[in-house]
Amino acid sequence: MLLKHANILVVDDDPDVLIALRLLLKSKVKNVTTEQNPANLIHLIKTQQFDIVILDMNFNGLINTGNEGIYWLNKIKETNKNLTVILITAYSDLELAIRGLKQGASDFLVKPWKNDKLIAALCDSLDQKLSKHNKNARTLVKGTKLLGESKVMEAVFLKVKKIAPTDANILILGENGTGKDLIAKAIHDNSLRKNKPFVKVDVGALTETLFESELFGYKKGAFTDAREDRKGRFETAHGGTLFLDEIGNISLQQQARLLTVLQNRHVTPLGSNHSIPIDIRLICATNLQIQSLSNETLFRRDLIYRINTVEIMIPPLRTRGRDVVVLAKHFVEIYSDKYTKSGFKLDDSFIQKLCNYPFPGNVRELQYALERAVIMAETSILNEDDLVFSPLEKNIQALHEDDFKLETVEKNAILKVIEKNNGNISKSAKLLGITRTALYRRLNKYGL
């Protein structure tokens, strides 16, 4: 969960503390609730939804427990054992704070706190909470290692879990570098075909002359360089999964050939008069938007229906919140081992720079940036100076500036809402806050 989506409850009998925390947090979180009297605490958490409680350790009350913070911590856990609690304590109460950690607190802050440390503690607590929540969902995706604790990736993992055991054809959508091939492999690893071949083909890189021979195979003598029989990728994947990457880049002629094979469920190698039955589960991927694929001058509608029983949209890294830190630690560990360097720690400035960068190249760009950082690092602590981003991706990002034009934003919003409502114009107009007539005018304006 991102901090900006969090609901925070602060309980402290010092009004100055409450004012300071409200001023600090009100622009960074969804909602801040403050309370001076801890006796009202239980009623609040029963009647409102909070993600974190920031709890003082000492109050001017009548409860004789040795420490009121421990008492109220236990009350919170009795009421909602999953609610995250961060304790606020003075230096003299450190032993009690440690007791609090043992009894279920997530973290503690020492007065007077530093604002950046407090924000970091909140982010870490939210990450831990989401990690626990997502643990079961992620472990259900076995085999290929998928990393991510954000809500958008949780939805992807759950979709993979649901569709993997079926034989449904899958279309994976997403920008370059988002990890579409890993999702395809995860679907195979969790399918009933997991012990059979997983065959990947970058069909977008195949020329017209290579397309048929690569996918369907050929017999000896079929053409000049055909010195022996060779199985095509369809036949090689028999019984397993065939993953066709960059499917959106193939020509209409190639699409027609592919459609024939998918309809008839057999291939005929070049130079042969005999067809070979095939049994494959098909997964395709493209970086094109579904709206582009629906343009019949670019892509056959009948092929789309064949390959797109279920679609999965992989979100870009810039929308995945703290996943960037999870992935960064993973890559640093991998490259530390690869280049036999000592274990690295990520400085706060390094993490801040990671979180502020939009990653136009997505996970692939992050991976290369981390490999370079590990190779070039002078010390075992990586700071912001060790993190250098590719100028190539910055140039690519500049090409997409049109995406922020008002007309483009409006057009994309209309397309998404209509798609969400399955083409229902009345519902779409209501959701957009305009009349049906106004929506029709905009559809005509953008040629939709």
DRENTI-491185 format. One line per field, with one value per residue (C-alpha): x, y, z; residue number from 1. Coordinates in steps of 0.1 Angstrom, whole numbers, plus 5000, padded with zeros to 4 digits. Example, Ala and Ser with C-alpha at 12.3 -4.5 7.8 and 13.67 -1.06 7.14 Angstrom:
BEGIN
xx <- (5123/5137) $
yy <- (4955/4989) $
zz <- (5078/5071) $
fidren <- (1/2) $
! end
This chain:
BEGIN
xx <- (5000/5012/5015/4991/4963/4968/4945/4965/4953/4976/4969/4989/4978/5002/4982/5015/5025/4991/4993/5029/5020/4988/5007/5035/5012/4981/4997/5013/4984/4948/4935/4949/4928/4941/4930/4941/4922/4933/4900/4884/4909/4890/4858/4877/4893/4859/4840/4867/4892/4928/4960/4984/4980/5008/5006/5023/5038/5028/4995/4983/4957/4947/4956/4983/5001/5036/5032/5000/5014/5018/4983/4967/4988/4974/4939/4944/4957/4927/4904/4922/4953/4962/4962/4997/5009/5040/5049/5063/5086/5112/5148/5142/5115/5135/5133/5095/5095/5114/5087/5061/5078/5077/5040/5031/5041/5056/5081/5089/5099/5120/5110/5120/5117/5131/5104/5122/5127/5090/5079/5103/5089/5053/5063/5082/5052/5028/5052/5054/5016/5011/5037/5019/4986/4999/5020/4994/4985/5022/5030/5002/5022/5049/5079/5090/5099/5075/5082/5058/5037/5016/4979/4982/5006/4985/4956/4980/4991/4955/4946/4976/4965/4929/4938/4969/4952/4929/4938/4925/4946/4961/4970/4995/4996/5021/5049/5084/5104/5074/5081/5055/5077/5080/5042/5039/5064/5046/5013/5030/5047/5013/4994/4986/5012/5041/5061/5059/5079/5076/5087/5092/5093/5098/5075/5080/5116/5108/5110/5083/5106/5115/5080/5066/5098/5105/5069/5058/5091/5103/5113/5147/5150/5121/5144/5181/5195/5171/5196/5176/5141/5134/5105/5088/5081/5045/5055/5083/5058/5034/5017/5031/5029/5038/5046/5045/5061/5055/5025/5013/5043/5035/5020/4984/4997/5015/4984/4964/4988/4988/4950/4947/4969/4950/4916/4927/4950/4976/5006/5020/5058/5073/5079/5054/5019/5011/4997/5008/4983/4993/4982/4995/4984/4989/5001/5008/5022/5025/5034/5005/4973/4942/4927/4955/4949/4912/4921/4915/4939/4966/4953/4927/4897/4892/4927/4923/4893/4914/4944/4925/4903/4917/4939/4963/4976/5010/5013/5043/5068/5060/5025/5038/5048/5073/5077/5107/5125/5116/5129/5160/5171/5165/5187/5214/5216/5218/5246/5265/5267/5275/5304/5316/5312/5303/5267/5254/5231/5209/5213/5181/5193/5195/5160/5146/5162/5147/5112/5113/5124/5096/5114/5103/5122/5104/5118/5144/5158/5159/5178/5205/5208/5213/5239/5259/5256/5270/5298/5309/5303/5333/5318/5293/5267/5250/5240/5223/5256/5258/5225/5228/5199/5202/5200/5185/5154/5151/5150/5123/5103/5104/5087/5057/5051/5020/5004/5000/4981/4946/4930/4950/4941/4904/4904/4921/4897/4867/4881/4888/4854/4836/4856/4849/4812/4813/4803/4772/4771/4745/4766/4798/4784/4771/4806/4823/4798/4785/4753/4749/4748/4781/4797/4785/4800/4834/4832/4827/4855/4881/4868/4859) $
yy <- (5000/5035/5060/5084/5058/5051/5060/5069/5072/5091/5087/5110/5131/5160/5183/5197/5162/5157/5191/5183/5149/5162/5189/5165/5138/5155/5160/5126/5102/5098/5107/5115/5111/5124/5115/5128/5103/5067/5055/5064/5044/5011/5027/5045/5013/4995/5021/5033/5016/5024/5011/5022/5034/5057/5052/5071/5050/5072/5090/5109/5083/5062/5027/5012/4988/5000/5015/5025/5021/4984/4982/5000/4980/4948/4962/4971/4936/4920/4941/4937/4916/4926/4963/4978/4998/5021/5032/5067/5067/5088/5076/5065/5041/5021/4989/4992/4999/4966/4949/4965/4950/4916/4920/4929/4965/4970/4997/5025/5061/5080/5116/5140/5122/5131/5136/5116/5087/5088/5087/5059/5039/5043/5032/5001/4992/4994/4973/4946/4946/4943/4916/4895/4901/4890/4861/4834/4849/4850/4815/4802/4813/4786/4780/4812/4838/4868/4897/4924/4935/4963/4959/4960/4931/4912/4913/4900/4871/4862/4862/4839/4815/4814/4809/4788/4754/4760/4756/4791/4811/4841/4875/4894/4932/4956/4981/4969/4957/4949/4912/4897/4867/4859/4860/4836/4812/4815/4805/4775/4765/4765/4747/4710/4712/4722/4690/4695/4720/4757/4772/4809/4826/4863/4863/4900/4894/4868/4878/4867/4840/4826/4828/4795/4775/4786/4780/4751/4733/4720/4688/4682/4698/4722/4751/4756/4754/4727/4699/4679/4677/4702/4705/4738/4755/4744/4707/4712/4726/4697/4688/4720/4758/4779/4816/4840/4872/4906/4892/4927/4932/4905/4913/4905/4877/4861/4865/4846/4817/4816/4818/4787/4767/4777/4769/4735/4725/4710/4722/4713/4716/4733/4707/4682/4672/4657/4676/4670/4674/4698/4701/4733/4759/4793/4825/4857/4890/4925/4960/4974/4986/4965/4994/4992/4955/4961/4982/4957/4975/4964/4932/4906/4907/4869/4862/4885/4864/4832/4843/4864/4842/4859/4890/4901/4937/4940/4974/4997/4999/5036/5026/4998/5020/5004/4974/4992/4988/4951/4945/4966/4946/4914/4926/4939/4905/4887/4909/4909/4871/4873/4897/4882/4915/4918/4923/4958/4981/5007/5042/5063/5087/5057/5045/5080/5084/5050/5060/5094/5080/5071/5041/5044/5012/4995/4965/4958/4993/4989/4956/4972/5002/4980/4958/4989/5002/4970/4968/5005/5008/5018/5009/4984/5012/5023/5060/5082/5088/5051/5051/5062/5059/5052/5083/5060/5055/5093/5098/5072/5088/5121/5105/5098/5134/5135/5111/5141/5163/5171/5156/5123/5121/5126/5101/5075/5081/5076/5044/5030/5038/5024/4992/4989/4992/4967/4993/5006/5043/5053/5039/5053/5088/5087/5076/5103/5129/5140/5134/5107/5134/5149/5115/5108/5141/5131/5097/5114/5139/5112/5088/5061) $
zz <- (5000/4992/5021/5003/5006/5043/5072/5103/5139/5164/5201/5225/5255/5244/5220/5206/5195/5178/5160/5148/5135/5118/5100/5090/5077/5063/5029/5028/5038/5030/5064/5099/5130/5163/5198/5233/5254/5250/5266/5232/5213/5211/5200/5172/5158/5161/5141/5117/5093/5102/5086/5114/5150/5163/5201/5229/5257/5286/5295/5325/5333/5363/5349/5371/5348/5350/5315/5298/5263/5268/5283/5253/5228/5242/5241/5204/5196/5214/5193/5160/5160/5124/5131/5128/5159/5160/5195/5205/5234/5252/5255/5291/5279/5254/5274/5275/5238/5232/5253/5231/5200/5216/5223/5187/5179/5144/5153/5178/5174/5199/5209/5195/5162/5128/5102/5075/5099/5109/5073/5065/5095/5083/5047/5061/5083/5054/5033/5060/5064/5026/5024/5050/5033/4999/5011/5004/4970/4959/4972/4950/4920/4921/4899/4883/4909/4907/4930/4940/4970/4954/4950/4912/4912/4938/4912/4885/4908/4916/4879/4871/4899/4884/4848/4849/4855/4825/4788/4779/4754/4771/4758/4780/4775/4789/4781/4771/4801/4824/4826/4802/4796/4833/4836/4807/4823/4856/4839/4824/4857/4874/4847/4841/4813/4836/4829/4791/4770/4773/4739/4734/4700/4693/4663/4658/4648/4622/4585/4561/4547/4582/4597/4583/4585/4622/4634/4612/4604/4571/4553/4538/4503/4509/4500/4492/4528/4540/4544/4569/4584/4612/4636/4639/4672/4672/4670/4695/4720/4715/4748/4764/4761/4731/4739/4710/4721/4702/4684/4676/4652/4627/4592/4581/4559/4588/4609/4583/4584/4622/4623/4600/4622/4654/4638/4623/4652/4628/4610/4576/4574/4543/4516/4530/4520/4554/4583/4619/4648/4675/4711/4726/4751/4735/4753/4734/4744/4730/4740/4720/4736/4730/4711/4685/4681/4674/4643/4615/4592/4616/4632/4622/4645/4642/4653/4684/4695/4690/4711/4737/4758/4788/4789/4816/4818/4834/4850/4844/4872/4878/4891/4915/4944/4968/4945/4930/4964/4966/4931/4937/4967/4947/4918/4941/4958/4924/4911/4944/4940/4903/4907/4941/4960/4996/5007/4999/5018/5002/5016/5021/4993/4969/4978/4974/4940/4930/4941/4924/4889/4865/4849/4813/4806/4835/4853/4826/4830/4868/4864/4842/4865/4895/4877/4868/4904/4919/4893/4898/4936/4957/4990/5004/5009/4977/4976/4951/4932/4924/4906/4870/4845/4808/4785/4759/4781/4787/4749/4746/4774/4755/4726/4747/4758/4735/4761/4784/4759/4771/4740/4744/4781/4773/4745/4766/4795/4772/4758/4793/4807/4776/4778/4816/4809/4780/4755/4774/4764/4791/4819/4804/4801/4837/4850/4829/4843/4809/4789/4763/4736/4748/4748/4712/4701/4716/4700/4666/4674/4681/4654/4680) $
fidren <- (1/2/3/4/5/6/7/8/9/10/11/12/13/14/15/16/17/18/19/20/21/22/23/24/25/26/27/28/29/30/31/32/33/34/35/36/37/38/39/40/41/42/43/44/45/46/47/48/49/50/51/52/53/54/55/56/57/58/59/60/61/62/63/64/65/66/67/68/69/70/71/72/73/74/75/76/77/78/79/80/81/82/83/84/85/86/87/88/89/90/91/92/93/94/95/96/97/98/99/100/101/102/103/104/105/106/107/108/109/110/111/112/113/114/115/116/117/118/119/120/121/122/123/124/125/126/127/128/129/130/131/132/133/134/135/136/137/138/139/140/141/142/143/144/145/146/147/148/149/150/151/152/153/154/155/156/157/158/159/160/161/162/163/164/165/166/167/168/169/170/171/172/173/174/175/176/177/178/179/180/181/182/183/184/185/186/187/188/189/190/191/192/193/194/195/196/197/198/199/200/201/202/203/204/205/206/207/208/209/210/211/212/213/214/215/216/217/218/219/220/221/222/223/224/225/226/227/228/229/230/231/232/233/234/235/236/237/238/239/240/241/242/243/244/245/246/247/248/249/250/251/252/253/254/255/256/257/258/259/260/261/262/263/264/265/266/267/268/269/270/271/272/273/274/275/276/277/278/279/280/281/282/283/284/285/286/287/288/289/290/291/292/293/294/295/296/297/298/299/300/301/302/303/304/305/306/307/308/309/310/311/312/313/314/315/316/317/318/319/320/321/322/323/324/325/326/327/328/329/330/331/332/333/334/335/336/337/338/339/340/341/342/343/344/345/346/347/348/349/350/351/352/353/354/355/356/357/358/359/360/361/362/363/364/365/366/367/368/369/370/371/372/373/374/375/376/377/378/379/380/381/382/383/384/385/386/387/388/389/390/391/392/393/394/395/396/397/398/399/400/401/402/403/404/405/406/407/408/409/410/411/412/413/414/415/416/417/418/419/420/421/422/423/424/425/426/427/428/429/430/431/432/433/434/435/436/437/438/439/440/441/442/443/444/445/446/447/448) $
! end
